Amino acid sequence: MLKKIFYILWILVLGFLIIFGLKNGSYKTFISSMENRSFDIRQSYISSIGLREHNKNIVIVAIDDASYEYILEKYGEWPLDRSVYAKLTDYIESQSPKSIAFDLMFVKSVKSNANSDKALVDIFKKYNNVYTAMNLDNQEVDLRKPAILPEKLALNINNKSKKVDTKYYEFTNCRNILDGILNSTKNIGMINVLRGDDGVLRQMPLFLNYNGKYYPQLALKVALNSLGLNDKKDFEINKKGELILGDKKIPVNKDGSITLNWYGETETFEHIPLYKLIKAMEGDKNYKFDFKDKIVYFGATVSSLSDIKTVPVDRVYPGVEVQATYVNNILDNNLIKKISPAWNIAIIMILAILTIAIVLTLDSMPVIIGSVITIYFVYLISAYYFMIHQNLWLEVVSPVIFIIFAFIITVIVKYLIKSRDFDKQYKLATTDGLTELYNHRYFQEQMQMFCSNAKRYESVFSLIILDIDFFKKFNDNFGHQSGDAVLRQVAFTLKKNVRSSDIVCRYGGEEMSIILPNAKENEAVSIAQKLCNIIASQKFKLSNNRESNVTISLGVATYGQTDGTEPAEIIESADKRLYNAKENGRNRVN
């Protein structure tokens, strides 16, 4: 019963430690960084074996190294003349694409070529499926006065979830784009990104808060167009923390972000170098592209233009591909949902309890270790399965930490209890139940050991055998209960008045023995006489509140030539001397 109570208390303590650990700041930071790394490994593995197909209708027109060099050679400057983008848009629109999105920010007017800006603005007026980007930030007002954005860009969010904070990404300033574009289209989205503490981009905002209003991500705007929701201004996040988009439910993190599912390394999506598209537009028969029903993204992939990110599946990943991944995730409803803290605690508790049960049930340590490793390995495979097939992010780091913790502590507890049980059993096997002295068996084992050590190390020890005088007559007069009480009290008095190294045993009946390590004959006789006097001077309590005096007779023998060098010889010598003491009047030492 005591064991069960102890194990229940241990499980409760483990639960407390789990909850405390998950709420502790430094622990959470460590676990979070390790867990993010495990997420990256899983994503890299899944993408490397091709289990997740990207949308073939998403195409990237890439400003790559070759295109950048081509632009400088052909046009003599960067950025590219905006009228070229206008012409390219007309060229692509002639093939009826689903949408065209510029992951480029058209900031400030080109004063040397106002017609270039006008041509681009006219494009946004002409087509309702062309999108462009801008960026929010927190620059000081003395650098840049915060702009007032058109009302048509803002969205309304009805957040019914207590888990989601839609105001988490709040900004005080923005990097504005051309007024002509701002005033001519509502197809403008933000391109703010989220990097983890380790610099890796795993999540992206859905909405950003600026001047008390919500503004969507560019990729969200593009995805809404493909879903036929381009005119949608009112959005709901339900109680479960899901954004409702038509028949899709998008899992939203507690900070209002989404966790992206990655399809592969850079250039997983079809890349069309910008220079080839320009040549195709100009009639070069060597290049021909089909944009019908495609989502076409313009963006920089050349590293010198500083739009390179690090993501779980690649260290060098262009921002435009992040946007493409974002759109693909929403269209496929393929976003990652992270398991809630409550479920994570439940999983940790289940795995920890299984570990505890295995440690307590099995006896072989190799089998125990193998079983615990198997449990975690099965859980790890399950975590991969859920990410692949359910887009569910099960934590794998905190469970293994608590499995190891539960394993170590339970092993320690188990063997402490075993040791305690062994000590208890050993005590029962070597102790006399009545007097709580060592029993006759233990006495014989110790005599054998002391004789062996004395021979080997040329040491000495002595033995006292004693008997309570007239004990049979005492029992007849006062009863066996009183006799047992006297035996217990005499035993207690002997233990109390000998050295800590001396071994007091019940030899049999009313006889007791004391082994005196490193005691020569004269020292042993002195100790025996002291004990004889103490017992004789003490009143012993009997049953029925009576008291009585008793005396003892003692025989002393010492290891050596006189009394022998074998246990039987020494015991016989002590026994003979005890007999002589009793024959010579009792209450004495011989």
N, C-alpha and C positions, 0 to 999 in steps of 0.2 A: 504493500500500500504506500509506504514511504517513497519507494522508487517511482511509482506512478505520479505521485504528487510532485516529486522533483522534476520528472520529465515534463509534466504539464507546465510547471513554473519556467522551465528552460525554454519551452516553445513560446510562452508569453513574453519572456525576455527577448527572444529572437525577434518576435513581432515588433516589440517596442524599438529594438535596434534598427530594424528595417525602416520603420516610419521615421525615426530620428535621423537615420542616415540620408533618407531621401529628402528631408527638409534642411539638412545641414548645407550651408553655402559652399564650403570648400569641397565637400564630398560630391555635391551635385555638379560642380564645375568639372571635377575630375571625371566623374561618370559620364557627363554630357560629352566631353571631348572624346572619350574612349568609345562611347556609343555612336557618335557621329562617324568615327573611323570605321566601326563595324558596318554602319550603313553604307559607307563608300565601298567597302570590300564586297558587300552583297550586290550593290548596284553594278559594280565593275564586272563581277562574275556573271550576273544575269545578262548584261549587255554583250559580254564577250562570247557567250554561247548562242546568241541570237534568239532568245526566247521572247523578245518583245519587238514587234514590228512597228516601224514609224509610218506615218501617213505619207504616202507617195505623192499626194497632191499639194504638199508644202514644198516650195522651191525657194532657194536663196540665191539672189543675185549678189555675188560676193565682190566687194572691193578688195581683191587679194593683192599680193605683191606684183603680179604681172599687170593687173589692171591699174594699180597705183603708178607703176612705171609708164604705162601706156598713156594715162591721163596727163602726166607731167610732160611727156613727149609730144602729145597731140595738142593739148590745150595750154600748156606752158605754166600751169599753176594748180594748186590745190587750195581750197575745195573746188570741186568740179562745178562748172557753170550750171546754175539751176535750170536754165532752159533745156539743158541736155536731159535732166530728169523728167522735165515736162514732155519732151519728145519721146523718151523711153516709155513713159506712162501711156501716151497715146498709142504707141506701137503695141504694147502689151494688151491694152484695153480692146484693141481691134480683134483680139482672139477670145474675148469674153472670159476673163479670169473671175474667180470668186471674189478676190480682193487683192489690193496692192498695199503693202505697208512699208513705210520708210523708218527703219531703226536708225534714223539720222535726225539731228536737230537743226532745223533751218533758222538759225538765230541771226539777228541783225540784218539790215538791208545791205545789199552790195551797191554802194554808192556809185561805183564806176559803171554799173550796168543795171539800171533800174528795170529795164525790160526783162531781164533774166528773172527777177523776183516776180514780176507781173505774170510771166508765162507760167511760173509754178503755182501762183495763187489761182490763176484761171483753171488750172487742172483740178484743184480742190473744189472749185465751184462747178466744174463740168461733170465730175464723177462723184457718186455717193458711196463708192466702195474703196476709196483711196484714204489711207490713214498715215498719220505722222506722229512724231514723238516730241515730248518735252520732259523737263526734269524739275523736280522740287528739291529744295535744299534749305539750309539754315544760315545763309550768309547774312552778315550784319547789314542793317538798313543804311549805314553810311557808305557802304559799297554799292548797294543796289536797292532801290526802293521796291518793296513788294508789289507785284502787279495784281490788279483785280481781274480775275479770269471771267470770261463770259459765262453766264448762268447756264447756258445749254451744255456746258462741259461737265457740270456737277451731277451727281447721282444721289438718290435718296436710299438710305439703308435702314431697314427695319430689323434690328438685331434682337431676336427673342432668346438668344442663348446667354446664359450667365458665364459660360466658359470662354467666350470670345470677346476680346477687347478690340473693337474696330478703330479706336482712337490711338492705338499703340504707335502707329506710324504718322506722327504729326509734324508738320513742317511750317516754318515761318516765312519762307521766301521761295521764289521760283526763278528758273532761268527761262525767260520768255522767248517765244519764237515770233516770227513775222506777224504783225498785226493783221495783215491781209489774210493769212491762213486762219488765225484765231477767229476772225469775224466771218469767214466764209464757210467753215465746216465745224461740225461737232465731232468729227472723226479724229480726235486727238487723245492720246493716252500717255501715261507716264512710263518712264523706263528706269525708275529707281530699282536698284537691286539690293539683295540682302546677303552679306557675307558672314559666315560664322567667325568665332574667335580665332580659328585657325586659317581664316582667309578663303575657305571653301564655300561656294555658293550652292546651297541645297534648297533654299526656300525663296519664294518671291511674294511680294505683297499682292493682295487683290485690289484693295482700295487704299488711297493715301489721303490723309486729312490735312487740309490747307484752309486757313481762315474759317474754320468751323464747317467746311463742306467736304464732301467725299469726291475723289477723282479716281477713275479706273486706270489700271495698267493698260498699256498699249495692247499687249497680247490678249487681255480679256476683251477689249473692244473688237479686235479682229475675230476672236472666237465667237462673240455674240453675233457678228454679221453672218458667219457660217451657219449658226444655229437659227437664223431668222429672227434674232432678238435685238437687232441693231438699234431700234427705237426705244428699247426698254430703259426706263429711268428709275424705276422703283425695284429694289432688291430686298429679299428676305433671307435672313440667316435663322434657321429654325432652332428649336430648343436643343437639338442634338449637336448643334454647331456645324450645320451643313448649309451651304449657299444653294438656293433653289434656282436653277437655270432650266426652265421648261421641264422636261422629264428627267433632268440630271440633278443629282445632289452632290455638290462639291464639298469634300471634307475641309474644314477651315481650322487652322491651328489656333491656340489660345491668344496669340498675338495678332490674329487677323491675316496671317500669311497662309500660303499653301506649300506643301512639300512636293517637289517635282519628281517624276519618274523618268529616268534617263534611258534613251534608246541606243546609245552607243557613243563612241568617240567622235571627235570633230569630223565634219563632212559626212556624217551619217545621212543627213538630208541631202537632196540633190543640190549641187552647187553649180551655178552658171557664172563664170567670170564676167565682170561688168564689161570688159573690153570686147568680149565675144558678142555680147548683146548689142553693144553699140555698132559693131560691124554688121550684125544681122539686120539691125534697123536701117543701116545705110545701104543694104542691098547685097552684102557679101553672101554669095551662094554657098560658101563653105559652112555657114552657120545657120541652123534652122531650129527653132524651139516652139514647143506646143504649150501654151499657157491656158488652154480652155479649162475652166472650173478649178484652176489652181489658186492657191494662196501664195502670193509672191512677196517675199521679204527682201528689201534692199538693206544691206548692212556691211560694215567693214570687218574683214577677217585678217587684214594685215596688222601685225603686232605694233608697227610704228604709229598707228592711229589710236592706240591706247584703249581699245575696247575688247580686251582679252580678260577672260575670267578663269578661275580654277573651279572645276566642278567634280563631283564624285567619280566620274568616268574618264576624266582627262584633265591634265594640268594646264593645258592651253586650249581654251574653248571660247570662241568669239561670242560677244554679247548677242548678236543677231541669231545665233543658234540656240541660245537660252530662250529668246523670244519664240522661236519656232517650236522648241520643246514644250514651252508653256501652252501655246495654242493647241498642239497635238494632244497634250494631257487633258485639256478641257473637252476637246471634241470627242476623245475616246473615253471620257470620264475615268481617266487612268491615273489620277493623283494618289499619292501615298497618304494613308491615314495612320497616324501614330497612336499606339495603344494608350489608353488613359492611365494616369497614375494609380487609380484604384485597381484596375485590372493587372497592372504591373506588380503591385504589392501582392495581389492574390496569387499570381503565378510564382512569385518569389517564395511565398509561404508554402505553396503546394510542393515546389521542388525541394525546399528546405526540409519539409516534413518527410518527404520520400527519402531524402538523404539520411535524416535522423533515424527513420524506421529501418533502413538498410544497415546502418552502423550498429543499431541495437539488436537486430535480428540475426545477422550473420556473424560468424566467429573468425573466418579466415580473412586476414587483412588484404591479401591480393585480390580476393573475390569482392571484398567491400569496395576497394578502390576501383576495380574494373566495373562494378555495378554503378557506382556514382558517376564515373566517366561516361558510361553508356547512357545514363539518364540525361546528362547534359548534352551528349552528342545527338540523341534523339530530339531534344528540345531545339538544338541548333538547326538540325535539318528541318524541323517544323517551322522555325522562324524563316528559313529560306523559302519553304513552300508557301507560307502565308504571304510573303512579299511578292512572290512570283504570281500566284493565282488569286490572291485577295487584295493585293496592294496594301497589305497591313504591315506596319513596322512594329514588330515585337522586339523589345529590348533584350539583348543577349549578354551585356556586360554586367549589369547589376545582379542578375540571377546567378551568374557564375561566381561573383564575389561572395554572395551570401551562401551559395552551396559550399564553397571552400570554408567559409567561416563556420557554417553549421557542421560540416564534416569534422573540422579540427576540434571544435569545442565538444561535440558529441563523443568523439574518440577519447578526449581527455576525461570527460565525465564518466564514460563507460568504464574506462580502466581504473579510474579513481574508485568507482563503486565496486568493481571487481576486486581491487586491492583491499577495499574496506571489507567486502564479504569474505575474502581470503583470510584477512586478519581475524575476523569474527569466527570463522570456522576453525582456524588454527588455535584461537584462544579456547574455543569449546573443546577441541581435541587435546589440549595440553593443560587445562585448568580443572581443578576440583570444584564441583558445583557448590558444595557446602561452604568450604573455607575460602574459596577463590584463590587458594595457593596453587602452584604448579602441581600436577598429578604425578603418580609414581612412574608412568611411562616417560614423561619429560625428565624426571629425576635421573632415570637410568641413561637416557640419551646424553644428558649433561655430564654425568659421571664418566661416561665413555670418552666424551670430547675433552674433558679436563685432564684425564689420564694421558690421552694421546698428545695433547699440547705440552703437558709437563715433561713427557719423555723427549719430545722434539726440541723444546726450548729450554729444558733443564729448569723449569719453574716449579713452584710449589703451590699446593692448595690444601685446605683442611675441610673436614666434614664433621658436622654435629648431627647426631640423631638423638631425639628427645621424646619423652613419654609423659603424659599427664598422670600424676600419681593417683592411684586408687580410683581410676576413672570408671571401672565397672561398678564399684560400690557407689560412686557418685550418681551414676545413672539409676541404680536401684533405689537410692534415697530420694532423688529429686526428679527423676523421670528423664526420658530420652530427649524431650524438647529442651530441657535445661542443659542436658549434656551437649546437644547441638549448639546451643547458644554459647556455652563455654568454649567449644572447639573454635567457633567463629571468632570469639574475642581473643583467645590465645593466639590464633593465626594473625589477627590484625596487630596485636601487640608485638609479635615477633617481627613482622614486616616493618613496623614503625621504628623499631629499635636496632635494626642492622644497617649495614652500609648499602648504598644503592646498587652496588655491584654484586651483593650477596644474593643467592637464589634460595628462597624458602619454598619447601615442597611439603605436601601431605604424603607421608610414607605409607600409611595404612592405619585404619582405625583411629586411635588417639595418638599415634606416632607421627612425628614430623621430622623433617631433615633440613639442614641448612648447609649449602655449599659455599665455602668462603674462599674466593679467588685470592691468590698471593698472600695467604695467611699462614704463617708458621705455627708450630704447636703452641707456644706460649701465648701468642696473640689470639689463637682460636679458643684456648682455655679461658682467657680473660673475657672474651666476648660471651662465651657460654655462661660464665659465672654472672656477668652483668644481666643476662636474660633471665637466669634463674632467680636472681634477687628481685628483678622488676615484676616477674609473674607472682612471686610469693607475696609481694607487698601490695598487690592490686586486688580490689574488690571486683568480682565479676557478677553482672546482673543475670539473674535467672528468670524463669517464667513466673507469673503472678507477683511481679515487683519484688522478688526476694533477691538477696545478694549472698555471695559465698566466696571464700578464699580457696584457691587451688595452688598446687605446687607442681613443678616439673623436675624430672631427672634427666641428665644430659650425658651422653658419651661422645668423646672427641677423638678423631683419628686424623693423621696427617700423612699426605702422600710421601713415601720414602721407604727406606729399608726396614724400618721398625714396623709400620702399619701396612706395608704392601704398596705395590705399584699398579695393581689391577683393580677395577671397580669392585669386584666381589671381595677382594682382600681388604680393601679400605672399609667397605660397608660392614664386613664381619668384625673388624677391629673396633669400629665405633659402636657396633651393636653389643659386643662383649663389655665394653666400658660402660655402656648404658645399663647393662645387666648388673655390673658391679656397683654402680651408683645406687640402683634400686635395692640391692642386697645390703648395702651399707647404711640404709636409713632413709633413702629417697631425699628429694629437694636438695640435690647436690650435683656436682660435676665430677666426672671421672675421666 
